[in-house]
Every structure is written in structure tokens, then in C-alpha cells.
């Protein structure tokens, strides 16, 4: 799939002398953002795979607190993948489109011919993404709407004017992605809730029910430390010790799940921020072409447009929270 994208980039690449701002930084940072989102998606998919394994153990051992069957979680994972593919397809459109703009600018082409070429590039990219990903109905409808304005883009007097025609669709694209990310946050919350139930069931609900009582836990742990019989208990110290270990593992595992949930929500919020920044960066790049094209590129105020904030946003997606020890969670 990535080879297809590399091939189309080689078609879109136009070389020549430049009298326009360098927009390659924007294109590169768009790719960084898309890569960071794919990284985050894989984190969620990996977690669901772990849930599926855990649920299958529970089904075999007849646990009672399972929120879904393993088959149900497989369907949830596959549904998430389809949803993620629609998002990745949209992000790949953004990356290829940004590259096409940057390459035209690099060649010094910003007039009517450039508008015609970017319109043709948009059409190619839409077709490629549609063939490469199993898009959702909403994503398919969105790309059909983009394809409908290609002719209008191609009739503009300049590349910047073509980008102006595209801006409402870029804004709509950002809103579509943000809604999609919000839907993913709901799935992450479902995963976390299911993990809590699974972890408690795996620890042994009946044993934990008694051990969670503060007085009982203190009595048991005191007996374990002193090697004395456990008052009012028919179990052995070895059994009580095993329960104590399971309790401490439960606390640690619940804390880890809580930390994972916080990280995923924070990372997805960072994705939303990055998408909105890309929307703004598109308009900023258009403004740069208007103000710094031709001999205007020699103005002191005209430097290379890198969309540095977009790069920082992409980096934040991968490192939204420090990997320090999670705080204790209540079983």
C-alpha cells in the first residue's frame, strides 16, 4: 500500500527553480502526524488483542463477569480496524495533498497551470485512497464531495485560489476526523471498563470480596507475617498468602489499566489538536503563497513555511504522559 503512495508521489513531484516559499516542511510534518496517529491506533488494537486472549481464558474457566464474549471482542476489534482504516485513508489524503502543494511550490508553479495540476492531483489521490482502504460510508461520502469540486479547483487563476476552494473541504475533513476520534475514545473507555471486570474476576471474586475488607486484610497479613493461625478462618496461612499476592497483583494490574486508559485518552485528544492544526496550516500555507510568491519571496518576512506546531503536535501524540509508575488504583 505504501509503495502505491510512493509511486504517486513520484508522479506528483515536479522539479525546477523556485521563486516560491519552501512548503516541504509542512508536507513532512503532515506525514509525521499521520504516522503518529497510526502508532496510536496500533496501541489500541494491541490492547484489544490482549483483552481477547484474557476473555478466552475466562470463558474456559467459567468466569461470571465477562462483558462480552471473545467473538464479540473480535468483532469490536475488526470494527475498530475498519474505523481506523477510514481515518488513515483520510490522513494519507492529507499527506499526499500537502506533498502535491509543496512540490508545485518548489517548482515555482503557482499560477493557473498549478491550479489545474493540483485539481488533477486531488482527483488521483481520492481515487487511490478509495482503492487502498475499506472506507466507511461517511468517509466514502466525504471523498465523493471532494471529487465534485475538482473541476472548480482546476479553473482557478492560481494555486492559492485553488487552495481557497479546497479550504471548506479541508475544514470539513478536520471535523470528520475529530468526530471519528471522539468515537474511538468511547471504544477506549469500553476496553478499560471490560479490563477492570476481567482483572477482578481473574483474581478470584469470592476470595477478593473478603480480602477487600480492611479488617480482614489486616488480620490475614498479620497472620502471614507472624506465622500464627488466622482467627475465624478455616483456610491455611499458605492459602491466605496466595490471596494476599493475588490482591497486590490486582491492585498493580488495575493501576496499569488505569494508566493505559489515561494515556490513550490524552493521546487521542492530542490527535484532535493535530488535526485542527493541519486544517489551520493549510490556510496558512495558502496565505504564504499569496504573500510570498514570485519576487515577494525575497521579502525578509518570507521564510520557509514548516508548520512547526504540527510537528510538535505529532510528537505529543506519542508522548502524552510520562512512563512513570502508575498511581494506585482501587480494586
N, C-alpha and C positions, 0 to 999 in steps of 0.2 A: 504494500500500500504506500509506504513512504517512498519507494522507488518511483511510483507514479507521480508523486508530488515533486520529486527531484526532477523528473522529466519535464513536467510542465513549467517548472521554474526556469529550466534551460531555454524553453521556448519563449518565456516572457522576458528573459534577460536581454537587454539592449545595451550595447556599449557605445561609447563616443565621448567627445569632450563635454564637459559640464559647465554650464553657466547658471546652475540652479543649486539650491541647498542640498546637502547630503542627507537623505532621509533613511539611509541604511540602518542607522541606529534604532529608528522606530520599528523597522521591519524585524531586526534581530530581537528586539525586546518583545515584540509580538510573539515570536517563536518561543522565547523564554517563558512567557506567560502560558502559552498552550502546553508546553512541556510540564510546567508546574501543576497545571490542572490535571493532566493525565497521571502524574505521580500521585496526586491526592485521590483520584478515582481508584487507583490500584490499591491504596491503603484500605479503602472501604471494602473492595472486593475480597482482598485477603482476609479481612476480618469476618466477612460473611462465610467464607470457606471454612474458617475456624469454627464458627457457630454450627455449620452443617455437620462437621465432624463431632462436635460436642452433643448435638441433638441426637445423632445416630447412636451414640453411647447411651444416652438417656432412654431412647426407645428400647434398646436391648435390655436395659436394667429396670424398665417399667417405672421411670420417674413420673411424677404426677403434675408437675408444674410447667410442662412444656407449652409455650405459647403457640408454637407452630410445629408441624411435622417436618421431617428432613426434606420431604418432597416440596412442602410449602416454601421452605427456605431456599431450595434450589430455584424455584420459580421466582422468588423475590430477588435472588442474585442475578438471574438471567434478565429479569426486568430492569434491574439497575444497570446492567451492562448495556442493554439497548438504549436506555436513557442516557448513559454516559457516552455512547457512540454518537448520539444526536448532538450532544454538547461538543464532543471532539470534532465532529464534522463541521460544526459551526465555527469552532476555533481555527480549524485548518483553512476554512474560507477566509477568515480574518488574516491569517498569516500570509497566504498566497496573494491576497488582495494588497496587503501592505507591501509585499515584495514587488508586485507589479508596479505600484505607485513609485516606490523607491527607485526601481530600475529605469522607469521613464524619466524621472527627475535626474538620475545620474547621467543619462544620455543627453540631457539638455532639451528634451522634448516636453513642452508644457502647453503647446497650442492646441488647435482644433484636431490635428492628427493624433496627438496624445490622448485627447478625449475619446476619439474613435477607437484607439487601441485599448484604452482601459475598459471601455464598454465591451469590446471583444474578449478581453481577459476575464472580466466578470462572468460572461456567459460560459466560457470554458471552465472556470473554476466551479461554478454552480453545477455544471454537468458532471464534472469529476467527483465532487463531493457526493452527489446523489448516487453515483455508481459505486462509490467506495464504502459507504456506511449504510447500515439498516436504519434509516432515519424514521423518527416518529412522525405521526401525521402533522403535528404542529410544526416541526422542523421542515418537512416537505412543503407545507403551505407557505412558510416563510421564504424559502428559496425560490418558489414559484413567483412570489411577489417581487423578489429582486430581479428575476429574469425578465419580468414585464417592463422594467424601466431601462433595460439595456439600450434600446433604441434612443430613448431620451438622452441618456448619458452620451451616446456617440454623436449626437447633433450639437453638443455644446461647443463654445468657442475656445475653451481652454481646459486643461487638466483640472485646474482648480474649480472651474464651473461644473465639470463632471462630478467632482467630489462633493460639491454643494448639492447636486441632485441626489447623490448617494447618502448624504448625511441623515435624512429622515429614516432610511432603511437601516443605517448603522445604529441610530438611536433605538429603533425597534428591535434590532438584533441584541443589543445590550439588555433591553427589558426582557426579552425571551430567555436569555441566558440566566439572568438574575432570578426569574421565576423558576427556572429549572433547578438552579442551585438551592433555592428555598425548598423545593420538593425533595431534594437529596438530604437536606437537613432533617426532614421528617423521618426519612428512612434510617438515618444515623441514630436518631432518638429511639426508633423501634429496635434497632440492633442492641443498643445499650440496655433497654428495658428487658429484652429477652436474655441478655447475658446475666443480668442480675438474678433472674429467676433460675437460670441454669446453674449458676455457681452455687446458689443456696441449696438447690436440690442435690447437686453433686456432693456437697459437704455432708449431707445426711440431715434431712429436715427435722426428724424426731429428736436426734441427739442434740442438734443445734438449738432446738426450742428450749430445752432445759439449760443448756450451757450459756445461752444468751442472758439468762437471769444472773444479775451481778452477784448475788449472794451465793448461788450455786457455783458459779465460775470461781469465785474466791475460795470456796471450800474445796473444790476439786484441785485447783492449782496448789493450794496449801498442802493437801494430802500428797500430791505428787512430789512436792519439794521435800516434805518430811518423811515420806515413806510410810505414812500411817493409814489405817483403814479409812474409807470415806464414809462419813456419818450418813445413815439413811439411804445408802446406795448398795445395791446388790452386785454392781459391777466391780471388776478388779481395778487396781491402780493402773495397770497397763492399758485397760480399755479407756479409762479416764484420760490418760496421757494421749492416747490416739485421738480422742475427741478434742483435746486441747490443741493438738497440732493442726487438726482439720480446721478448727476455729481460726487460728492465726493465719493459715493459708487462705481461708475465706476472706478475712479482712484485707490481706495483701492483694488478692485477686480482684476483689471489688474496688479497691482503690485504683488498681491499674486500669480497670474497665472505665472507671470514672474519669481518669486522666485521658484515656483514649477518646472518650466522648467529648471532653472539653477541647481537645486538640482538633478533632475533626470539625466541630462547630466553628472554632476560631479560624481554621484553615478555609472552610467554605465561605465564611464572612470575608476573608481576605480575597477569595476568588471573585466575589461580588464587587469588591472595591477595585480589583484589577480590571474587570470587565468595564466598569464605568470609566476608569481612567483611559482605557483603549478608545472608548467612544469619544471622549474629550480630545484624545491625542489625534484622532482622525481630523477633527475640526481644526486643531492647532496646526497640523501638517498642511492642511489646505490654506490656512492663513499665511503660513511661511512661504508657500509657493506664490501667493498673491503679492506679498510684500518684498520677497527676495528673489524673484525670478529675473533672468537676464542680467543686465548690468547692476540691478539693485542688489545682486548677491555680494557686491563688493562693499556694501554698506557695513559699517562697523558693528551695527546691531544684528547683522545676519551671520549667524554661525551655523554649525551643523545641528539639525534637529534630532535629538536622541531619544526623546520621551523617557528621560531617566527615571521619572516617577513610576513608569510602567515596569521598569526593571526591578526597582525596589519592591513593588507590589508582588511581582512574581517570586522574588526571593522570600518574601514574608509568608507566602503560601506554604513553603517548605519548612519554615522555622517559626511557626506562630507561637510556640511555647517552649521553654527550656526543657531539656530531658532530665530534669531533676527528679528526686524521689517523690512519688505522689503522696498527697496528704491522706491521712487515714480516712477510710470510708466506713459508714455504719452498716453492719450486716443486717 
